[in-house]
Amino acid sequence: MRLGTKIFFSITVFFSVAFLLGGYVLLSYFYEVTMEREISSAVEGYQYNKFVMQANLITRGEDWFKGAVAGTYDMRDVVSDMHDTVAVFSMEQKMLFSGFPEEAGLADLLGDVRRGRVDYRFVRLNGRIYLMTAGIVEHGQAGIYLVTGADVQRILEQQEKMIGKFGTVYGVTMAVGTVLIYGMSMMLTRPVKILINATEKIADGNYEERVADMGRDEVGQLAENFNKMARAVEEKVQELSESARQKEDFVANFAHELKTPLTSVIGYADRIYQKELPREEQRQAAWHIWNEGMRLEALSLKLMDLASLHHGEFVLQEVAADILFRELAADMEYIMEKHGVELVCEAQPAYIKVEYDLFKTLILNLTDNAVKAGARHIRITGRVRQEKTGEGKDGQGVVRMWYQINVQDDGRGIPEEEIGRITEAFYMVDKSRSRKQHGVGLGLALAEKIALLHGGRLSFESDGHSGTSVYIKLQCRRDGAV
């Protein structure tokens, strides 16, 4: 059963039962109050009639009363002054006078009457309901039964009319209420239906689906959170798709990088094996085998480095940046002289947290990439940077400090459209040049992994023809203060 149908039936049943119970309680209360008032009025009428009877007994004397009981005197002139319909019986339950129909059968009522007490009972006479009150009137040694009857049929008829009116009101109210409840249930469940439709579209692969603003109530908050979730799902799907694409590219590039040198190795080895070659051709084939073997060795080493970064645990230690850069410059001096590259290292004094070997590998990969890009001048700088990030508890600005490292070269540069992909594994801007230099497209991927382990990311700037600048930010402290 749908939510809207559940809400509709639940509210309809609830209000139907509540309205019926409320009407029953009100009608019952009205009937009880009215009947209590009639009973009180009937007892008062009986007391009045009793007073009239006692007054006549006192005035006319006991002899008259005995004569009336014996049937000598007619009691009509006595009861003429009484209220409502009355009947008089002797103590032997002989009827002396009755204003009721003959089939009234009042003898059963007299059997329960006791001295000093007024009894009442509802009796149906000629299709009408009477409230009968009975008691004993005594004077001296004589006594009689006095019965007074009040017609209460009008109360029952009024009760029936009220029940009919209530039924009409109930029917109209429930008819109108049913329409309103149905409209309200549809209105309340409409946002849920919109969300359901949106989830179905997302489930079908339309991850761009969003729901419109639904206000600031709970449903609106649900819609807002749904949109946040949808955005997160879309971003995650895009990440997974990009990751899957990168893995496919990785496998394809890896296979290609293996195939090319292996084909050369197999081909030249087969040539040496199958034929008697002159010494110079043997040397040339051996050189090709050696060259392709070097490429395979570089590939295996880079892959091992990447694998170790994925699974290794590294501890960052605090070191002095200026001392670290001097050591790096000394380590790279031979390589720079070999390729005729001028290297300048400048570092402001500060303390940075690094894993020494990995950080050295990061800088070496960046400088090696610059050398392969034909750079003649490489400049490595380290500068302390700071900025306000908000207000502190004392009202002063909170200053955040970091150490910015910049590796700048004057090589060929990187086309702007290629910058977004240069840290992907096996991606090479100039594939032919990279292969000649035993490059496999893993250097910058390795450098990016190392940067992430240090809490930063590599940022590249290049116009594609006048060199490249690479930036990385690290946390630091200066002059011994955090």
PyMOL commands that set and color helices and strands:
alter all, ss='L'
color gray80, all
select helices_A, chain A and resi 3-70+76-79+102-104+107-110+153-203+218-274+279-311+321-338+356-372+416-421+431-436+443-453
alter helices_A, ss='H'
color red, helices_A
select strands_A, chain A and resi 85-90+95-98+119-125+128-139+142-151+317-320+342-347+351-354+377-391+397-409+459-462+468-477
alter strands_A, ss='S'
color yellow, strands_A
deselect
rebuild
show_as cartoon
